Amino acid sequence: MKAGRIQLQPAVLTLVLTWCLFAGCERTELQVCSLCSGSVLNDTSVGEFCSVSAGLTHGRCCLRPDNTTGLERIIGLDLSNCSLTHVEDLHEASTAIIIDLSLNPIVNLSDSAFQGFIELNYLILPGDVLCPAGNASWSRVELKDGNRLCEGQRNMCNQTGQLSMNCPENSLCAPYGPGFFECSCADDYHGYKCLREGEFPTLQVFGPLGASAVVISFLLWVTQRRKVKPL
């Protein structure tokens, strides 16, 4: 069983969001969809899944609007026959349900390559490449037409899905990709290893951050309005 992680505290997340806001973070094109040329074909596993799921193809990706945000998210990724020897950063496709990496000369596949892929349910690999985290992390593993099929990602938490001996006391365990889990504080607990009980001090944490955001906004506005006179 792989090591888990403790979720980021709201204060840290707010700092990240604030930094993105004032540093000019922008939504960029999904690079993983163009890791190799071509597009998803209708008669492939990803293509058929995309059609059944009412998705739209974009390069090597199958996209579908998220029901909550309305933004498009990747539900399928077809990187088959792309001459890939290593699989490293696929985090943009962490919402994928199906990924095809067949017909690639992959020499090493790290388990951590799919950390956070909690919805991944169908993974197609070259026949000589093992499923991430081993067969025990999947409900079904088989060799078919020279490919290895890893199907049905298993929950690495205990049977009840509640407290886990692998998580700190007062925390809950949740899947976090093949062979991984993550720990989040239970209700009324927060802080380091979920040791603090009671409501999270929202005002004390977000108050100063809000004030800082106002100051930064004002300074940016002043900078933009300021004109330098010629010598």
N, C-alpha and C positions, 0 to 999 in steps of 0.2 A: 504494500500500500504506500502510495506517495504522500509526501508531506503536504499539509494544507497551508492555509494562510488566514490571517485575521483581516477582516474587511477594514478599509480606510475609515477613519472617523469623519463625521460631517465637517469638522473644522478644516481638515486636510483637503477634503473635496472642494470646499468653498474657496480655499486658497488657490487651488488649481484652476477652478472656474474663473475666479477673479483675474488671475494672471492671464488666462486665455482671452478674457474680455478686453483687457487694456493692452495686451501685447499684439492684438489684431489677429487672433486665431480665426481661420476661415476653414470652411468645409472644402476639402480637396477631393479630386477625382480618386476613385478607388484604384490604387495601383495594382492590387492583386488580380484584378480582372484583365490586365494586359501584361501579365508576366511572360506570356508567349503569344505569338500571333494566332489568328483564327478566332472562331466563335463557337459557342455551344451548338452542337448539331442535334437535330430532332431525334435521330435514331440512337443516341447514346443514353446511358443511364441517367445522366444529369439532365439531358434534353427531355427525356420522357417524364422525369420527375417534375421538371419545370412546367411542362404542358399540363400535367394533371393538377399542379398546384396553382395554376393560373398566374404564373410568373412571367417576367419579361427578361429576355436575354440581353446582356451587355458585355461584349467581348467574351471572356471565358466564365462569366458569372450569370447566375439566374437571380433576379431581383424581385422583391415583392414589398409593397408598402407595409410599414409597421402599423398595426391597428391602434397603437397608443399615440405615437408621434406623427404618423403619416409619412415619415421619411422612408426612403427605400433601404432595404437591408438585404444582405446576401443570404439566400437560402440554399444555393447550390453553387459549387465551384468545380469546373472541369479543367484540370491541368494535365490531362493525359497526353502522352506523346509530345512532351515539351522539352525533352533532353535534360531533365533535371537530375542532378547528381546529389544535391542536398536540399532538404526542406527545412527552412528556417523561419522566417517571419511571415506568418499567414494571419496575423491578428485581425486584419480587416475582415476576414471571413469567419470570425468567431461565432457568428450567428447561423452558420451554414448547417443544414440538416444532412446534406450529402456532399461528399468530396471525392473526386476521382483523380488518383495520382498514378494510374496504371500506365504501362508502356514507357516508363522512365528508368534510366540506369541509376537509381537511387542506391548509394552505398551505405548510407547511415540515416536512420530516422529517429530523432530524439523524442522521448515521451513528452518533453516539455513543449514540443512544437504545437501540441493541441491542448495545452493548459488553458482553461477558460472556455473551451468549446462545449458548453453544457448541452447544446441542442444537437450535436453531431450524433447521428443515428446510423449512418451508412457510410463506410469508408472503403474505397477500392484501391488496393495497392498492388505493386508487382508481386509475383508469386514468391520471390525469395526475400521479401521484406515482411517482418513480423508486425502484428497489430500493436499499436501503441499501448504500453503498460501490460502487454501479454494477453493471452486468451482469457484469463480470469476476469478481465475488465470488460468483456463483451459477452452478450448472450449467445451469439452464434459466430463461429469462424469457420470458413471453408475455402478450399481452392476450387476455382471454376474458370475454365478457359484460360488457364495460365495466370490468373489473377487471384489475389487473396482478398476475400470479402470479410470485413469486420462489421458486424451488424448488431444493433441493440446495445448501446452504451449502458453499462451497469452502474448502479448507485454505490459509491464507495463508503457511504455512511452506514450506520447500523440499520437493522430491519425496521425500527420504529420511526426513523428519520428525525428523531429528537436528539437528546443529549448523546454525545459520542465520547468514548474514552480517548479519542485522538484530539479532541478539542478541549480548551480550558473549561473549568467549571463555570456554570451560568452562561453557557453559549450553546448554539445550535449548529449542527453539521449540515452542509448542503453540497451536492455534486459540483465539481469544478473542472470537468473534462475527464477524459479516459484515465483512470488511475489516480485522480486528484480529488480533493475535497477542500472546502473552505469553511471557516468558522465565523459566525456572527453572533454578537451579544444577544442574549434573550431579553425579553421585555423587562424594563426597569433596571437594566444593567448597562454599563458603558465603561469606557476607559481601558487602560492597559490590561489585557487578559480578562476583560469584563469583570474586574474586581470591584468597581464602584457601583453602588446601588442607588436608585433614585432617578429622577428625571434628568435628562441631559441639560446642562446649563446653557440653554440657547442664547439668552440675552448676553451673558458674559462673553460667549464665544463670538456670536455674530454681530454684537454691537460694535466692538472695535473694528471689525472687518468692514462693516457698513460705513463707518466714519472714514476709514482709510479709502474706501472706494469713492466716496464723495470728494475727498481731497485730491485723489488722483484724477478724477474727472475734471475738477476745476483747473488743475495744473495743465492737463492736456488741452483744455479749452483756451487757457491763457497763451500757451505755446503756439497754438494754431492762429490765434488772433494777433499775436505779436509780429510786428514788421521791423526788419532791420534796415536802418537808414544808411544810404551810401556815404562813404567817407568824403 
